[in-house]
Amino acid sequence: MFDMKRREFITLLGGAAAWPLAARAQPAPKAARLGYLAPASNPDLQQALLDGLRGLGYVEGQNLAIEYRFMLGQAKTYDELAAELVGLAPDAIVVVGTPPALAAKRQTTTIPIIMAPAADPLRSGLVASLSRPGGNVTGVSLYGSELARKRMEVFKEAVVGIQRVAVLGNAENPLHRFLWDDLEPVGPALGLQFRLFVVSGLDKLPAVFSTMKPNGFDAMSLLSDAQFFSARRQISSLAAVYRLPAMYESRESVADGGLISYGANIPDLTRRATAFVVKVINGAKPADLPIEQPTKFELIINLKTAKALALEIPVTVLARADEVIE
Protein backbone atom coordinates (compact mmCIF):
# COMPACT_ATOMS: atom_id res chain seq x y z
CA MET A 1 0.00 0.00 0.00
CA PHE A 2 2.79 2.40 1.01
CA ASP A 3 4.75 1.66 -2.19
CA MET A 4 1.63 2.23 -4.31
CA LYS A 5 0.90 5.60 -2.69
CA ARG A 6 4.56 6.53 -2.98
CA ARG A 7 4.52 5.73 -6.71
CA GLU A 8 1.31 7.79 -7.16
CA PHE A 9 2.88 10.72 -5.33
CA ILE A 10 6.04 10.58 -7.44
CA THR A 11 3.92 10.42 -10.62
CA LEU A 12 1.91 13.47 -9.57
CA LEU A 13 5.05 15.32 -8.56
CA GLY A 14 6.67 14.57 -11.89
CA GLY A 15 3.58 15.78 -13.72
CA ALA A 16 3.50 18.98 -11.70
CA ALA A 17 7.16 19.62 -12.45
CA ALA A 18 6.39 19.26 -16.14
CA TRP A 19 3.62 21.88 -16.10
CA PRO A 20 5.93 24.90 -16.47
CA LEU A 21 7.81 23.09 -19.25
CA ALA A 22 4.52 22.42 -21.05
CA ALA A 23 3.55 26.05 -20.61
CA ARG A 24 6.91 27.15 -22.01
CA ALA A 25 6.42 24.79 -24.93
CA GLN A 26 3.41 26.84 -26.10
CA PRO A 27 4.93 29.67 -28.16
CA ALA A 28 3.67 33.13 -27.30
CA PRO A 29 2.30 35.14 -30.24
CA LYS A 30 5.08 37.07 -31.94
CA ALA A 31 4.95 40.83 -31.57
CA ALA A 32 3.22 42.47 -34.51
CA ARG A 33 2.84 45.92 -36.02
CA LEU A 34 -0.13 46.80 -38.23
CA GLY A 35 -1.14 49.71 -40.40
CA TYR A 36 -4.81 50.74 -40.51
CA LEU A 37 -6.28 52.85 -43.32
CA ALA A 38 -9.90 54.01 -43.36
CA PRO A 39 -12.02 56.97 -44.50
CA ALA A 40 -12.64 58.10 -40.92
CA SER A 41 -12.19 56.99 -37.35
CA ASN A 42 -15.03 54.65 -36.42
CA PRO A 43 -14.91 53.44 -32.79
CA ASP A 44 -17.23 50.48 -33.45
CA LEU A 45 -15.07 49.05 -36.22
CA GLN A 46 -11.79 49.78 -34.46
CA GLN A 47 -13.05 48.10 -31.30
CA ALA A 48 -14.25 45.10 -33.31
CA LEU A 49 -10.73 44.82 -34.75
CA LEU A 50 -9.12 45.01 -31.31
CA ASP A 51 -11.60 42.53 -29.81
CA GLY A 52 -11.01 40.04 -32.60
CA LEU A 53 -7.23 40.32 -32.31
CA ARG A 54 -7.39 40.01 -28.52
CA GLY A 55 -9.29 36.77 -28.89
CA LEU A 56 -6.43 35.50 -31.06
CA GLY A 57 -3.71 36.49 -28.59
CA TYR A 58 -2.80 39.99 -29.75
CA VAL A 59 -3.30 42.92 -27.39
CA GLU A 60 -2.57 46.51 -28.37
CA GLY A 61 0.15 47.96 -26.15
CA GLN A 62 1.52 44.52 -25.27
CA ASN A 63 2.44 42.47 -28.32
CA LEU A 64 0.61 44.60 -30.88
CA ALA A 65 1.12 48.13 -32.22
CA ILE A 66 -1.25 49.75 -34.73
CA GLU A 67 -0.53 52.86 -36.80
CA TYR A 68 -3.85 54.51 -37.76
CA ARG A 69 -4.43 56.75 -40.77
CA PHE A 70 -7.78 58.39 -41.62
CA MET A 71 -8.75 60.45 -44.63
CA LEU A 72 -11.43 62.65 -43.04
CA GLY A 73 -10.30 66.08 -41.93
CA GLN A 74 -6.99 66.32 -43.75
CA ALA A 75 -5.65 67.28 -47.15
CA LYS A 76 -3.68 64.10 -47.84
CA THR A 77 -4.85 61.57 -50.40
CA TYR A 78 -5.40 57.87 -49.76
CA ASP A 79 -2.21 57.17 -51.72
CA GLU A 80 -0.19 59.50 -49.51
CA LEU A 81 -1.59 57.93 -46.36
CA ALA A 82 -0.97 54.44 -47.71
CA ALA A 83 2.60 55.40 -48.62
CA GLU A 84 3.18 56.58 -45.04
CA LEU A 85 2.04 53.20 -43.73
CA VAL A 86 4.13 51.26 -46.24
CA GLY A 87 7.16 53.30 -45.18
CA LEU A 88 6.72 51.99 -41.62
CA ALA A 89 7.09 48.40 -42.91
CA PRO A 90 4.21 46.88 -40.92
CA ASP A 91 3.46 43.16 -40.89
CA ALA A 92 0.13 43.89 -42.60
CA ILE A 93 -2.14 46.81 -43.52
CA VAL A 94 -5.81 46.58 -42.55
CA VAL A 95 -8.11 48.56 -44.85
CA VAL A 96 -11.77 49.59 -44.61
CA GLY A 97 -13.48 50.16 -47.95
CA THR A 98 -12.49 49.92 -51.60
CA PRO A 99 -10.62 53.26 -52.16
CA PRO A 100 -8.24 52.65 -49.19
CA ALA A 101 -7.67 49.07 -50.38
CA LEU A 102 -6.84 50.19 -53.92
CA ALA A 103 -4.51 52.90 -52.61
CA ALA A 104 -2.66 50.43 -50.40
CA LYS A 105 -2.30 48.02 -53.31
CA ARG A 106 -0.85 50.78 -55.49
CA GLN A 107 1.80 51.44 -52.85
CA THR A 108 2.94 47.88 -52.14
CA THR A 109 2.89 44.47 -53.76
CA THR A 110 4.62 42.73 -50.87
CA ILE A 111 3.06 43.85 -47.56
CA PRO A 112 -0.16 41.86 -46.92
CA ILE A 113 -3.34 43.95 -47.20
CA ILE A 114 -6.37 42.73 -45.24
CA MET A 115 -9.86 43.98 -46.19
CA ALA A 116 -11.95 44.54 -43.08
CA PRO A 117 -14.18 44.73 -45.13
CA ALA A 118 -14.26 46.03 -48.73
CA ALA A 119 -17.29 45.79 -50.99
CA ASP A 120 -16.45 43.79 -54.12
CA PRO A 121 -12.74 43.00 -54.42
CA LEU A 122 -13.07 41.02 -57.64
CA ARG A 123 -14.71 43.69 -59.82
CA SER A 124 -12.65 46.48 -58.28
CA GLY A 125 -9.50 44.67 -59.40
CA LEU A 126 -8.12 44.04 -55.93
CA VAL A 127 -7.91 40.26 -56.42
CA ALA A 128 -7.69 37.83 -59.31
CA SER A 129 -10.39 35.56 -57.89
CA LEU A 130 -12.25 35.05 -54.64
CA SER A 131 -10.93 31.51 -54.13
CA ARG A 132 -7.29 32.34 -54.96
CA PRO A 133 -6.70 36.09 -54.63
CA GLY A 134 -3.31 35.77 -56.27
CA GLY A 135 -1.61 38.90 -54.92
CA ASN A 136 -1.07 40.58 -51.57
CA VAL A 137 -4.74 41.34 -50.84
CA THR A 138 -7.19 39.11 -48.97
CA GLY A 139 -9.79 39.40 -46.21
CA VAL A 140 -13.54 39.85 -46.06
CA SER A 141 -15.93 41.07 -48.75
CA LEU A 142 -19.04 43.07 -47.92
CA TYR A 143 -21.19 42.83 -51.01
CA GLY A 144 -22.73 40.33 -53.41
CA SER A 145 -24.42 41.31 -56.67
CA GLU A 146 -27.69 39.61 -55.63
CA LEU A 147 -27.93 41.98 -52.66
CA ALA A 148 -29.00 44.95 -54.83
CA ARG A 149 -32.28 43.31 -55.87
CA LYS A 150 -33.07 41.87 -52.45
CA ARG A 151 -32.50 45.21 -50.73
CA MET A 152 -34.91 46.98 -53.09
CA GLU A 153 -37.51 44.22 -52.74
CA VAL A 154 -37.46 44.67 -48.98
CA PHE A 155 -37.56 48.46 -49.31
CA LYS A 156 -40.61 48.44 -51.58
CA GLU A 157 -42.45 46.05 -49.29
CA ALA A 158 -41.60 48.06 -46.17
CA VAL A 159 -42.46 51.50 -47.57
CA VAL A 160 -45.65 50.96 -49.52
CA GLY A 161 -46.19 53.23 -52.53
CA ILE A 162 -42.65 54.41 -53.26
CA GLN A 163 -41.95 54.80 -56.96
CA ARG A 164 -38.91 57.01 -57.54
CA VAL A 165 -35.73 56.24 -55.58
CA ALA A 166 -32.75 58.59 -55.51
CA VAL A 167 -29.54 56.56 -55.27
CA LEU A 168 -26.53 58.20 -53.62
CA GLY A 169 -23.11 57.44 -55.10
CA ASN A 170 -19.57 58.58 -54.33
CA ALA A 171 -17.47 59.93 -57.20
CA GLU A 172 -14.33 58.85 -55.34
CA ASN A 173 -15.35 55.19 -55.22
CA PRO A 174 -14.49 53.40 -58.49
CA LEU A 175 -16.62 50.42 -57.48
CA HIS A 176 -19.84 52.43 -57.68
CA ARG A 177 -20.12 52.14 -61.44
CA PHE A 178 -20.39 48.36 -60.97
CA LEU A 179 -22.84 48.64 -58.07
CA TRP A 180 -25.00 50.96 -60.16
CA ASP A 181 -24.90 48.45 -63.02
CA ASP A 182 -26.23 45.84 -60.57
CA LEU A 183 -29.00 48.09 -59.31
CA GLU A 184 -30.29 49.88 -62.40
CA PRO A 185 -31.86 46.81 -64.13
CA VAL A 186 -33.75 45.95 -60.93
CA GLY A 187 -35.99 49.01 -61.27
CA PRO A 188 -38.36 47.97 -64.09
CA ALA A 189 -38.83 44.50 -62.60
CA LEU A 190 -39.95 46.03 -59.29
CA GLY A 191 -41.87 48.98 -60.73
CA LEU A 192 -39.32 51.44 -59.39
CA GLN A 193 -37.46 54.26 -61.11
CA PHE A 194 -33.89 54.93 -60.03
CA ARG A 195 -31.63 57.91 -60.61
CA LEU A 196 -28.02 58.17 -59.53
CA PHE A 197 -26.99 61.26 -57.55
CA VAL A 198 -23.19 61.43 -57.27
CA VAL A 199 -21.27 63.49 -54.70
CA SER A 200 -17.60 64.40 -54.99
CA GLY A 201 -17.17 64.90 -51.25
CA LEU A 202 -19.15 64.67 -48.03
CA ASP A 203 -19.44 68.47 -47.94
CA LYS A 204 -21.62 68.22 -51.07
CA LEU A 205 -24.28 66.07 -49.35
CA PRO A 206 -26.63 68.92 -48.30
CA ALA A 207 -26.75 70.36 -51.82
CA VAL A 208 -27.45 66.96 -53.38
CA PHE A 209 -30.20 66.12 -50.91
CA SER A 210 -31.88 69.46 -51.59
CA THR A 211 -32.42 68.45 -55.23
CA MET A 212 -33.99 65.03 -54.62
CA LYS A 213 -37.49 65.98 -53.49
CA PRO A 214 -37.93 68.83 -56.04
CA ASN A 215 -37.08 66.32 -58.78
CA GLY A 216 -39.95 64.10 -57.67
CA PHE A 217 -38.09 61.42 -55.74
CA ASP A 218 -40.03 59.94 -52.83
CA ALA A 219 -37.33 57.67 -51.36
CA MET A 220 -33.57 57.35 -51.14
CA SER A 221 -30.94 54.62 -51.01
CA LEU A 222 -27.15 54.64 -51.16
CA LEU A 223 -24.43 52.51 -52.67
CA SER A 224 -22.08 50.64 -50.34
CA ASP A 225 -19.30 53.02 -49.32
CA ALA A 226 -17.01 53.39 -46.32
CA GLN A 227 -17.19 57.21 -46.49
CA PHE A 228 -20.99 57.09 -46.43
CA PHE A 229 -20.75 54.72 -43.46
CA SER A 230 -18.59 57.23 -41.60
CA ALA A 231 -21.10 60.01 -42.44
CA ARG A 232 -24.19 57.99 -41.56
CA ARG A 233 -25.46 60.45 -38.92
CA GLN A 234 -25.28 63.33 -41.39
CA ILE A 235 -26.99 61.30 -44.12
CA SER A 236 -29.83 60.08 -41.88
CA SER A 237 -30.34 63.65 -40.62
CA LEU A 238 -30.59 64.99 -44.17
CA ALA A 239 -33.05 62.23 -45.08
CA ALA A 240 -35.17 63.28 -42.10
CA VAL A 241 -35.02 66.98 -43.02
CA TYR A 242 -36.25 66.25 -46.54
CA ARG A 243 -38.67 63.55 -45.33
CA LEU A 244 -37.18 60.86 -47.54
CA PRO A 245 -37.63 57.23 -46.44
CA ALA A 246 -34.17 55.74 -46.88
CA MET A 247 -32.68 52.27 -47.21
CA TYR A 248 -29.19 51.76 -45.75
CA GLU A 249 -26.64 48.97 -45.77
CA SER A 250 -25.89 48.70 -42.04
CA ARG A 251 -27.51 48.47 -38.64
CA GLU A 252 -25.37 51.39 -37.46
CA SER A 253 -27.12 53.75 -39.88
CA VAL A 254 -30.53 52.76 -38.52
CA ALA A 255 -29.36 53.04 -34.92
CA ASP A 256 -28.25 56.59 -35.79
CA GLY A 257 -31.70 57.57 -37.08
CA GLY A 258 -32.05 55.90 -40.47
CA LEU A 259 -35.31 54.16 -41.36
CA ILE A 260 -34.32 50.69 -42.54
CA SER A 261 -31.27 48.64 -43.46
CA TYR A 262 -30.62 45.31 -45.08
CA GLY A 263 -27.07 44.05 -45.18
CA ALA A 264 -24.25 42.27 -43.43
CA ASN A 265 -23.12 43.03 -39.88
CA ILE A 266 -20.05 45.18 -40.56
CA PRO A 267 -18.40 44.97 -37.10
CA ASP A 268 -18.80 41.18 -37.30
CA LEU A 269 -17.07 41.18 -40.69
CA THR A 270 -14.25 43.22 -39.14
CA ARG A 271 -13.84 40.63 -36.37
CA ARG A 272 -13.75 37.87 -38.98
CA ALA A 273 -11.00 39.72 -40.82
CA THR A 274 -8.71 39.44 -37.78
CA ALA A 275 -8.22 35.74 -38.51
CA PHE A 276 -6.59 36.78 -41.81
CA VAL A 277 -4.39 39.28 -39.98
CA VAL A 278 -3.03 36.62 -37.64
CA LYS A 279 -2.51 34.12 -40.45
CA VAL A 280 -0.33 36.50 -42.46
CA ILE A 281 1.57 37.56 -39.33
CA ASN A 282 2.43 33.89 -38.92
CA GLY A 283 3.64 33.52 -42.47
CA ALA A 284 0.61 32.66 -44.60
CA LYS A 285 0.53 34.19 -48.08
CA PRO A 286 -2.48 36.41 -48.90
CA ALA A 287 -2.50 34.94 -52.40
CA ASP A 288 -3.50 31.55 -50.95
CA LEU A 289 -6.19 32.75 -48.50
CA PRO A 290 -9.69 32.70 -50.09
CA ILE A 291 -11.81 35.81 -49.68
CA GLU A 292 -14.65 35.37 -47.19
CA GLN A 293 -18.11 36.60 -48.17
CA PRO A 294 -21.01 37.48 -45.88
CA THR A 295 -23.45 34.62 -45.34
CA LYS A 296 -26.01 36.38 -43.15
CA PHE A 297 -27.89 39.59 -43.86
CA GLU A 298 -29.82 41.50 -41.21
CA LEU A 299 -33.04 43.48 -41.56
CA ILE A 300 -33.15 46.40 -39.09
CA ILE A 301 -36.06 48.87 -38.76
CA ASN A 302 -36.32 52.10 -36.76
CA LEU A 303 -39.97 52.60 -35.75
CA LYS A 304 -39.28 56.01 -34.25
CA THR A 305 -38.07 57.22 -37.65
CA ALA A 306 -41.04 55.56 -39.36
CA LYS A 307 -43.40 57.44 -37.04
CA ALA A 308 -41.64 60.74 -37.75
CA LEU A 309 -42.16 60.11 -41.47
CA ALA A 310 -45.82 59.10 -40.88
CA LEU A 311 -45.09 55.63 -42.23
CA GLU A 312 -46.69 52.39 -41.13
CA ILE A 313 -44.35 49.47 -41.70
CA PRO A 314 -46.38 46.33 -42.59
CA VAL A 315 -46.61 43.71 -39.88
CA THR A 316 -45.28 41.10 -42.29
CA VAL A 317 -42.03 43.09 -42.63
CA LEU A 318 -41.72 43.76 -38.90
CA ALA A 319 -42.12 40.05 -38.21
CA ARG A 320 -39.09 39.28 -40.39
CA ALA A 321 -36.87 41.96 -38.89
CA ASP A 322 -33.79 40.88 -36.98
CA GLU A 323 -34.15 43.99 -34.83
CA VAL A 324 -36.79 46.68 -34.40
CA ILE A 325 -35.54 49.90 -32.81
CA GLU A 326 -38.26 51.72 -30.89
Disulfide bonds with the S-S distance in Angstrom:
none
